[in-house]
């Protein structure tokens, strides 16, 4: 990776859409995930991320191997860093949740992006709108178009 290279935090909704062919934004999200892997884009994710991914896929496909397989696949992303939810990051997320009306997990993703000076990539229009005053937040398609 080079100086000035992009840094992203990718919301679990994007990864779920990439993994589930019936999702409305599947092609866009799969293209993003492939781009991140192919170009070794630095990702900074909250510790909550693999839990959210496993939970979302586990609810959609109970008893299947899809959720554990998706979480194992994350190991292929050598440029992924997991940022622990320590006290300072939790305080930032708490402030964002209270001040912006973000849901708890969404506030953790926005706080992670802020801490990492990363662009948040999400499908959630509410998060895009609420996070805009504080962090760069883009859809997968917009981020890919900027490359």
Buried (B, 14 or more C-beta within 10 A) or exposed (E): EEEEEBBBBBBBBBBBBBBBEEBEBBBBBBBBBEBBBEEEBBBBBBBBBBEBBBBBBBEBBEEEEBBEEBBEBBEEBEBBBBBEBEEEBBEBBBEBBEEBEBEEBBBBBBBBBBBBEBBBBBBBEEBBEBBEEBBBBBBBBEBBEEE
